[in-house]
């Protein structure tokens, strides 16, 4: 397994020594969390330790389906900064969230905005040598607002319409109730990164693998059967686990 670690999972106060420990534990790459206060420094730490680098773009208050032009302008400005930084450090991919319609009644208008903006962002990312990855999400149970994407079918449709690659979040998929093997088969060569964590199939708890409903059981065999060799990114709850607990976990040491 091509093991990576999301830096979100080790909290805000990260040192270069932490990155050394990550490397020594057998991880080959890290996904920098852009919303961390010292995220820019984390690129340097990763490079110093010979780790491959990916990025999770900021998404809180940056709704890609927003009806407001000012929000679009801010997203494009912020993401361009991160694309340039990722290019500087020879990073490969950047994960993006789709945002949501302000109310489910506005779904069609919001989806049109999302598709337009995602297409443009994908093109800008590629101009900087970055592959933009659109991540699956968990639908709003109340159906008050519509979160993009709220189903595997909607996700696949947007991926194809925007010519964008995919980041599969297994925790999100589990809460959605979709089948792991079937989803990976449907994604085919669109799949470029996997976010790995466990949960109780009710909430996105970001537990270590095997500590929930064992939602990723058989993952390695499924990925191998589908010719996938990309990153499997452990995206773990930093408010439940320490870095040492993550690195010593059986799923990491396997």
Secondary structure, 3 states (H helix, E strand, C coil): CCEEEEHHHHCCCCCHHHHHHHHHCCCCEEEEECCCCCHHHHHHHHHHCCCEEEEECCCCCCCCCCCCHHHHHHHHHHHHHHHHHHHHCCCCEEEECCCEECCHHHHHHHHHHHHHHHHHHHHHHHHCCCEEEEECCCCCCCCCCEECCCCHHHHHHHHHHHCCEEEEEHHHHHHHCCCHHHHHHHHHHHEEEEEECECCCCCCCCECCCCCCCCCCCHHHHHHHCCCCCEEEECCCCCCCCHHHHHCCHHHHC
